Amino acid sequence: MALRIYNSLTNEIEDFVPLQEGKVSMYVCGPTVYNKIHIGNARPVVFFDIVKRYLTYLGYEVTYASNITDVDDKIIDSALKNNQDEILYAHHFADIFLKNVKELGCELPDHVPYATNYMDQMISFIQKLIDEGYAYAVDGDVYFRVSKLAEYGALSKQKLDQLDTGVRIDVDTKKENPGDFALWKKTEIGIKWDSPFGAGRPGWHTECVCMIEDIFKQPIDIHGGGFDLRFPHHENEIAQYRAVHNEDLSKYFMHVGRLGINGEKMSKSLGNTIIVDDLGDKALPYRLFISMQNYRHQVNFTDELFESYVKDYEKIKRAYLQACFTLDLNNIVIDQKEESIINEFVNHMNDDFNTPNVYTLILQLVKDINVLIRSKDYNGLAVKFNTLKEILDVFGIEFNYSKLTASDREVYALWQEARNNKDFEKADVYRNELIERGILWFYIMASH
């Protein structure tokens, strides 16, 4: 079964066929860094990290870019309220975001472009739109003329007279059409750049188009982000790119569903967010939780649901590390995997990333591993462990295991001998030493 994904552009599940054989280009809209990200913001970060890992697993050469918006009205307003330089303020939160990305077990994208480094490209791009009649300048502001592009609304499936659906359109007497969107904003407050249209800063919708154009030099295979970016942000990106290049910006669009909390929308303005920075040692269990949801569905986060995944994470970790220890202790080295389970895993992933079904496979493998450890079927254990590890690697769920040293083995043998001789005083001494060496995880199951 070939990889099939839901394409938001066509609203259909389609075979994934990249524009260039063997290679995949993917761009995902990143954060506007005026504050720390919450766990809802982190959902696309985790999902598209898995998408890249899985495409790489399938043998594709993947180039992945995800931007950081470091100039925006929210950033400027927040920085001014805190009496801070806007760029330094934004980059402070960008650094925290990149730290959070790593804490969530994600690899950094191949390209992490900052909007302020692309100002010349954006000004030049806007000028092209004006020259071609797709944009117009009024008193230092520049707007995109949506009425000139017949394809406008292709992603959101809205007609021009319906464009107030899902987005607030401000009354602006400068605009020719209420649906026209800003490409350049004249400003007297905060950071600004000189341009042929006047001093100001770019509109949000132009940033990603210019970064994609500069990094990839051509249309891309996958453009991703949260569901709320479908309109107006991605719609407006498509419009600008088509106006300049007369072709689609991306072959496939993938959108991740919202994460609610206790039945409500998670929002900084509502004050009901959970900050990624506050997850602490639950950051990787959160990765497990969000990885195993259907990516297109809205998910309701509750403490009870999350804690069930925290417990599952600990079960997986315990079985994984105990298997590592048992195989290491008994010098078992087998490369074989259970191909039927691997094939089932691939079929689920190829079905538009059906990770809930993959989760069922993972939990069953954990049960099987625990049984095999107790029964001392070490060859069978190695096969099941290799199978589990291959699947977990695709999901970026990794557990560090340090192989036993000769000294570790000696202490372990002495501990076992003391236990067998019922010399509990010595056994406690050796057990405590094993605990200090970090082997407490393993001995209970391995000794049975």
Sequence and secondary structure as in RCSB ss.txt:
>XXXX:A:sequence
MALRIYNSLTNEIEDFVPLQEGKVSMYVCGPTVYNKIHIGNARPVVFFDIVKRYLTYLGYEVTYASNITDVDDKI
IDSALKNNQDEILYAHHFADIFLKNVKELGCELPDHVPYATNYMDQMISFIQKLIDEGYAYAVDGDVYFRVSKLA
EYGALSKQKLDQLDTGVRIDVDTKKENPGDFALWKKTEIGIKWDSPFGAGRPGWHTECVCMIEDIFKQPIDIHGG
GFDLRFPHHENEIAQYRAVHNEDLSKYFMHVGRLGINGEKMSKSLGNTIIVDDLGDKALPYRLFISMQNYRHQVN
FTDELFESYVKDYEKIKRAYLQACFTLDLNNIVIDQKEESIINEFVNHMNDDFNTPNVYTLILQLVKDINVLIRS
KDYNGLAVKFNTLKEILDVFGIEFNYSKLTASDREVYALWQEARNNKDFEKADVYRNELIERGILWFYIMASH
>XXXX:A:secstr
   EEEETTTTEEEE   SBTTEEEEEE   B SS  BHHHHHHHHHHHHHHHHHHHTT EEEEEE BB   HHH
HHHHHHTT  HHHHHHHHHHHHHHHHHHTT    SB  BGGGGHHHHHHHHHHHHHTTSEEEETTEEEE GGG T
TTTTTTT  GGGTTTTS     TT SSTT EEEEEE SSS  B  TT SEEE HHHHHHHHHHHHHSS EEEEEE
EGGGIIIIIHHHHHHHHHHHSS SEEEEEEE  EEETTEE  TTTT   BGGG GGGHHHHHHHHHTS TTS EE
E HHHHHHHHHHHHHHHHHHHHHHHHHHHTT       HHHHHHHHHHHHBT  HHHHHHHHHHHHHHHHHHHHH
T HHHHHHHHHHHHHHHHHTT         HHHHHHHHHHHHHHHTT HHHHHHHHHHHHHTT HHHHHHHT 
